[in-house]
Amino acid sequence: MTKPMALQIKNLSKHFSLSQGELTVLKNVDLTVQPGEFISIVGASGCGKSTLLRLIGGLEQVSEGQILFGDTVIQKPGLDRGMVFQEARLYPWFTVEENILFGCRNNLADAEKQQLVHDHIKLVGLSGFEKAYPHQLSGGMQQRTAIARALVSRPQVLLLDEPFGALDALTRIQMQQEILRIWQEEKITVILVTHDIDEAVFLGDRVLVMSNRPGTFKKTLSVPLARPRDRNSSAFLALRKKIYDEFFSKKKTGDRP
Amino acid sequence: MTSTPPLKPKHPFSFYLLPFILPILLITVWQLASNLDWLKPSILPSPLVIAQTLLDLLKSGELVQNISVSLLRVLEGFAMGAGLGLIVGFAMGLSNPMERSLTLITGLLRPIPTIAWIPALILWMGIGESSKVTVIAVGSFWPVLLSAIQGVHSTDPKYLEVARILEKDRVTLLTKVIIPSALPSIFTGLRVGMGIAWASVVGAELIAASSGIGFMIMYAREVSQPDVMLVGVAAIGLTGLLIDFLLLQLQRRLLKWNSAWAGES
């Protein structure tokens, strides 16, 4: 494995050209993510947080500024950045095992791939479901498979785009604990995009609050709480309220999402 | 989706009986009408007479012989037409310039009914096997072509995006993502194409042939054997049904991942 690298976003802006003219989705975004850090980005829907993640993933091109991974400018997708979306996006014609195998680096020997697949099925707690097809799995299990597929190439960064947004409340909490365990075991960098304030505080080392149209970071909060975090502790609730007020404070009516 | 593998439903006996009731009823009425001399045997022989003729034709091997000849033509023509349909369909589905450059000519040729080609093909290729096989190839080409284009286009862009993130090369993209995505649509095209192939062979044989099931029907008309004629007609229906059944089985086997099939046995 290569030496862990920091991810740097420098003065980034992103415009989309629409028929009515240009739409600025992200403006002057700056962020440095240290290797091994867990970053939560919270924002209302349509604020550009998913676009930011797609830019880091290399699925979109930046308009201004740049994204550096180590010393290289990110221009296209790559196996060093694993990605999980809100929908699991599993291939329905592949079993759990085959879907994860598809995530392996192409240049490995078959035996090595098999071992990696086996390890990652275990990592996400899907042992016994290797031969199941996606339509036979629950939403949570589908998402576990997607996480394993994103991790099996041993990326340095895991990009999570509202990965638990489509799950029921109980499964979501369970998956949050799982992703924390996986993050601690794999020691990788995680960038999570979510609209769930509770989730952001529970998981992140830092929580970045994103404003709406154009999207930019208006506040960064570090979460100095030891893990596992108690969602009902006063410190947790205080942080949660602070972020909540960023969106729904009565004073700043002009900045409502 | 919290879907568990659905239980295979156990059907009552009547479920299996249901498709047979109407045909049996019709045949009974037909037989009764014949017994009462309401139907002229030279126009419409009774079901019992037809059944007897069927047995005779089976015993003499004439029926099997003629069906095999037609079936062989169908398989040759279908392999050619469907194969070409898949190749051109994938080329058009995958490449915009290719689709653009072929769209006018395919649009012009497609509405022409297959049998309209028969006289021209006989003129160009004679009345031998090649003109018949070509008619079948033309007939089965179109539905397979359209289903292949449609299948390639229906590939979910989200699946393609995942493959991009995973740095897959073009061959892997085609074989592991696009082809499986296109397969359900392609199977529909293959089944329609096979139906047209089977219809085309009979059409071609009715016009010019010295063997095959279409020839058997035409010859029976000329020598006034309505029972042989009707056995031929029934044999076409049965063979077509059997072919479609086999294709359906193949489809279920290949597409067992498709949740749309999960509940069916």
HADDOCK unambig.tbl for C-alpha pairs under 7 A between the chains (distance, minus, plus):
assign (segid A and resid 77 and name CA) (segid B and resid 164 and name CA) 6.56 0.50 0.50
assign (segid A and resid 77 and name CA) (segid B and resid 165 and name CA) 4.92 0.50 0.50
assign (segid A and resid 78 and name CA) (segid B and resid 165 and name CA) 5.47 0.50 0.50
assign (segid A and resid 78 and name CA) (segid B and resid 166 and name CA) 6.51 0.50 0.50
assign (segid A and resid 78 and name CA) (segid B and resid 167 and name CA) 6.13 0.50 0.50
assign (segid A and resid 79 and name CA) (segid B and resid 165 and name CA) 6.47 0.50 0.50
assign (segid A and resid 79 and name CA) (segid B and resid 166 and name CA) 5.66 0.50 0.50
assign (segid A and resid 79 and name CA) (segid B and resid 167 and name CA) 6.67 0.50 0.50
assign (segid A and resid 89 and name CA) (segid B and resid 158 and name CA) 6.89 0.50 0.50
assign (segid A and resid 89 and name CA) (segid B and resid 159 and name CA) 6.44 0.50 0.50
assign (segid A and resid 92 and name CA) (segid B and resid 257 and name CA) 6.17 0.50 0.50
assign (segid A and resid 92 and name CA) (segid B and resid 258 and name CA) 6.94 0.50 0.50
assign (segid A and resid 93 and name CA) (segid B and resid 180 and name CA) 6.83 0.50 0.50
assign (segid A and resid 93 and name CA) (segid B and resid 257 and name CA) 5.05 0.50 0.50
assign (segid A and resid 103 and name CA) (segid B and resid 166 and name CA) 5.92 0.50 0.50
assign (segid A and resid 133 and name CA) (segid B and resid 257 and name CA) 6.38 0.50 0.50
assign (segid A and resid 135 and name CA) (segid B and resid 3 and name CA) 6.86 0.50 0.50
assign (segid A and resid 135 and name CA) (segid B and resid 259 and name CA) 6.20 0.50 0.50
assign (segid A and resid 136 and name CA) (segid B and resid 3 and name CA) 5.94 0.50 0.50
assign (segid A and resid 136 and name CA) (segid B and resid 4 and name CA) 5.49 0.50 0.50
assign (segid A and resid 136 and name CA) (segid B and resid 5 and name CA) 5.53 0.50 0.50
assign (segid A and resid 137 and name CA) (segid B and resid 2 and name CA) 6.71 0.50 0.50
assign (segid A and resid 137 and name CA) (segid B and resid 3 and name CA) 6.56 0.50 0.50
assign (segid A and resid 137 and name CA) (segid B and resid 4 and name CA) 6.92 0.50 0.50
assign (segid A and resid 138 and name CA) (segid B and resid 1 and name CA) 5.71 0.50 0.50
assign (segid A and resid 138 and name CA) (segid B and resid 2 and name CA) 4.25 0.50 0.50
assign (segid A and resid 138 and name CA) (segid B and resid 3 and name CA) 6.28 0.50 0.50
assign (segid A and resid 139 and name CA) (segid B and resid 1 and name CA) 5.39 0.50 0.50
assign (segid A and resid 139 and name CA) (segid B and resid 2 and name CA) 6.14 0.50 0.50
